[in-house]
Amino acid sequence: MIVKFDNYVGNRPLVLDPTGSTNYRYTLPNGQEFNITRFGYYISHIKLEGPNGEVFVDPMLASAAEIKGYYRVDQSDPSTFEIRLKDIPAGQYNKISFNLGVKEDGIVEGAVAGILDRAAGGWFWNWNSGFIHYMFEGHSPASERVQGELRNRIRLHLGGWKNISPTDGTPQRFFDNNVTISLPFDATVRVNKTMRPSPHIHMDALQVIGQANFAIDNNIHTPLEGRPFAQRLSDAFVVDHTHQ
């Protein structure tokens, strides 16, 4: 099965602009204009289910030598839009579920390879707050934030893989912002030696942004700050159609 992710902003395809661009393609419900210069998210723990008890669980492995079952949809790299699932038992399937993010379970503190390797560009904070599950960067005239020579910056980095309660009465800082997303296919699909269905999952970035005000919400960069946005992730994904 080839699972295809198509990213949108409302009903418009998500298009990246160069960092520093003042070409504002999109508008929030409150009228604030913005563009997107960097975008993507981690997918893991994919599971397929069927009406007759069929189950497929994508194998998971995270080590310094090999990564399995972890994927990063990176808007700057179209080759990442498709996730190819292999060795699915023949049968019918009508539901897909996956984790949006990278869970602490299965990853030991230390070196990991590929898209999880910070040295190779993995989106990782530290061993308390973990990975950035959902990466959104751009510009908006509504934002007065300056980052180096860049102006009007917006950065929504949503992540966190642990719940760590405070011991001194201060507000909790670390949250597990992994989100399990379960989606029905638009029709029951069949997998066998000759049939490779391809469900297309649409992701709407506006659903995640919600009622944000980029004059204020322009630098979300901790698990605590990202929690309200992460809670909207499950509503941002839908199976639009499936090629059988």
Secondary structure as GFF3:
##gff-version 3
##sequence-region A 1 244
A	DSSP	beta_strand	2	9	.	.	.	ID=ss1
A	DSSP	beta_strand	12	13	.	.	.	ID=ss2
A	DSSP	beta_strand	26	27	.	.	.	ID=ss3
A	DSSP	beta_strand	33	49	.	.	.	ID=ss4
A	DSSP	beta_strand	55	57	.	.	.	ID=ss5
A	DSSP	beta_strand	61	62	.	.	.	ID=ss6
A	DSSP	beta_strand	67	68	.	.	.	ID=ss7
A	DSSP	beta_strand	70	74	.	.	.	ID=ss8
A	DSSP	three_ten_helix	78	80	.	.	.	ID=ss9
A	DSSP	beta_strand	82	84	.	.	.	ID=ss10
A	DSSP	beta_strand	91	100	.	.	.	ID=ss11
A	DSSP	three_ten_helix	114	116	.	.	.	ID=ss12
A	DSSP	three_ten_helix	118	120	.	.	.	ID=ss13
A	DSSP	beta_strand	124	126	.	.	.	ID=ss14
A	DSSP	beta_strand	130	139	.	.	.	ID=ss15
A	DSSP	beta_strand	153	159	.	.	.	ID=ss16
A	DSSP	beta_strand	161	164	.	.	.	ID=ss17
A	DSSP	beta_strand	174	176	.	.	.	ID=ss18
A	DSSP	beta_strand	179	191	.	.	.	ID=ss19
A	DSSP	beta_strand	198	204	.	.	.	ID=ss20
A	DSSP	alpha_helix	205	209	.	.	.	ID=ss21
A	DSSP	beta_strand	219	220	.	.	.	ID=ss22
A	DSSP	alpha_helix	223	230	.	.	.	ID=ss23
A	DSSP	three_ten_helix	233	236	.	.	.	ID=ss24
A	DSSP	beta_strand	237	243	.	.	.	ID=ss25
###
